[in-house]
Amino acid sequence: MSSIEIRKIGITQLDTDAVVNAANTGLWEGGGVCGFIFRDAGSKEMTEACQKIGHCDEGSAVITPGFRLPAKHVIHAVGPRWSGGEHGEPQLLYSAYKQSLLLAKENGLHSIGFPLISAGIFGYPVDKAWRKAIQACNDFIRDNPDYEIKIVFAVLDDEILAIGEQTHRDITEK
C-alpha cells in the first residue's frame, strides 16, 4: 500500500530507491539540500552526471545515479523561486513533485525521499510549500492505484515537521 510519511532526518541518510534534489535549472551544485546531496553523493561524479544532462526547466525533473548515497538514484527537481505566488509558482511546484514521481514510476522505483522543494533559499512560504507537496503526492497515489510507492519527506526542523504533519492530516483525512 502506498504511503506518505514525514520524518526528521537528513535527506542524504534515506535508504530509499531515490532521493530528490531541490535543484536549480543549470543542475549545478548549490547550497542547502542541493549542496548536501552533491557532497554526500560525490561532488565530482554528480557534477559530471548533471553536466551531461545540462539543464532542467522549472517544474520538471531529471534523474542521475545516487553514486555514494544510500539511495540508488537522485531525481533533480526544479521548483520555482517565490515571487509572491502570482507568477505560476503553485503550478510549477506541484509539477516538480508530479514529474519526480512520474520519473520514479518510469524507472520502477518504489520509494522516494523528498525535501520540501523551494521552501529554503528559493523562499517559498513553508505552509504553502507543504500544501502543494502533499497535494501532488496524494494525487499521484490516487491516480496510480496499481503502483505502490513509499514517499518520505525528510526535514530537519521541528516547526517545519509539525506544519507538514498538520497539512498531511488536513489533506488526507478529508
HUTAPE-V540030 format. One record per residue. N is the residue number from 1. RES is the residue in one small letter. PHI is phi in radians with two decimals (none if undefined). Layout:
# HUTAPE-V540030
N,RES,PHI + N,RES,PHI
This chain:
# HUTAPE-V540030
1,m,none + 2,s,-1.22 + 3,s,-2.66 + 4,i,-2.20 + 5,e,-2.37 + 6,i,-2.14 + 7,r,-2.24 + 8,k,-1.56 + 9,i,-2.84 + 10,g,-1.29 + 11,i,-1.07 + 12,t,-1.31 + 13,q,-1.60 + 14,l,-1.20 + 15,d,-1.74 + 16,t,-1.84 + 17,d,-1.07 + 18,a,-2.54 + 19,v,-2.10 + 20,v,-1.81 + 21,n,-1.64 + 22,a,-1.36 + 23,a,-1.61 + 24,n,-1.86 + 25,t,-1.08 + 26,g,-1.47 + 27,l,1.02 + 28,w,-1.48 + 29,e,-1.13 + 30,g,-2.12 + 31,g,-1.71 + 32,g,0.98 + 33,v,-0.96 + 34,c,-1.01 + 35,g,-1.09 + 36,f,-1.12 + 37,i,-1.13 + 38,f,-1.05 + 39,r,-1.06 + 40,d,-1.30 + 41,a,-1.34 + 42,g,2.03 + 43,s,-0.97 + 44,k,-1.10 + 45,e,-1.11 + 46,m,-1.17 + 47,t,-1.06 + 48,e,-1.09 + 49,a,-1.11 + 50,c,-1.24 + 51,q,-1.12 + 52,k,-1.11 + 53,i,-1.35 + 54,g,1.60 + 55,h,-2.81 + 56,c,-2.55 + 57,d,-1.23 + 58,e,-1.00 + 59,g,1.47 + 60,s,-2.01 + 61,a,-2.63 + 62,v,-2.35 + 63,i,-2.20 + 64,t,-2.34 + 65,p,-1.12 + 66,g,-1.53 + 67,f,0.91 + 68,r,-1.55 + 69,l,-1.35 + 70,p,-1.07 + 71,a,-1.26 + 72,k,-1.28 + 73,h,-2.39 + 74,v,-2.11 + 75,i,-1.76 + 76,h,-1.65 + 77,a,-1.93 + 78,v,-1.81 + 79,g,-1.55 + 80,p,-1.46 + 81,r,-1.38 + 82,w,-1.30 + 83,s,-2.27 + 84,g,1.79 + 85,g,1.60 + 86,e,-1.85 + 87,h,-2.12 + 88,g,1.41 + 89,e,-1.00 + 90,p,-1.05 + 91,q,-1.17 + 92,l,-1.16 + 93,l,-1.17 + 94,y,-0.98 + 95,s,-1.09 + 96,a,-1.05 + 97,y,-1.19 + 98,k,-1.08 + 99,q,-1.13 + 100,s,-1.09 + 101,l,-1.19 + 102,l,-1.14 + 103,l,-1.10 + 104,a,-1.04 + 105,k,-1.10 + 106,e,-1.02 + 107,n,-1.73 + 108,g,1.18 + 109,l,-1.63 + 110,h,-2.01 + 111,s,-2.56 + 112,i,-2.53 + 113,g,-1.93 + 114,f,-1.98 + 115,p,-1.52 + 116,l,-1.53 + 117,i,-1.02 + 118,s,1.30 + 119,a,-1.49 + 120,g,-1.61 + 121,i,-1.18 + 122,f,-1.43 + 123,g,1.34 + 124,y,-1.20 + 125,p,-1.00 + 126,v,-0.97 + 127,d,-1.11 + 128,k,-1.23 + 129,a,-1.12 + 130,w,-1.07 + 131,r,-1.02 + 132,k,-1.16 + 133,a,-1.06 + 134,i,-1.19 + 135,q,-1.04 + 136,a,-1.09 + 137,c,-1.19 + 138,n,-1.11 + 139,d,-1.10 + 140,f,-1.05 + 141,i,-1.07 + 142,r,-1.11 + 143,d,-1.40 + 144,n,-2.24 + 145,p,-1.12 + 146,d,-1.64 + 147,y,-2.04 + 148,e,-1.53 + 149,i,-2.54 + 150,k,-1.82 + 151,i,-1.88 + 152,v,-2.12 + 153,f,-1.67 + 154,a,-1.82 + 155,v,-2.29 + 156,l,-1.97 + 157,d,-1.85 + 158,d,-1.07 + 159,e,-1.17 + 160,i,-1.13 + 161,l,-1.04 + 162,a,-1.09 + 163,i,-1.10 + 164,g,-1.10 + 165,e,-1.10 + 166,q,-1.14 + 167,t,-1.10 + 168,h,-1.04 + 169,r,-1.10 + 170,d,-1.03 + 171,i,-1.47 + 172,t,-1.52 + 173,e,-1.71 + 174,k,-1.37
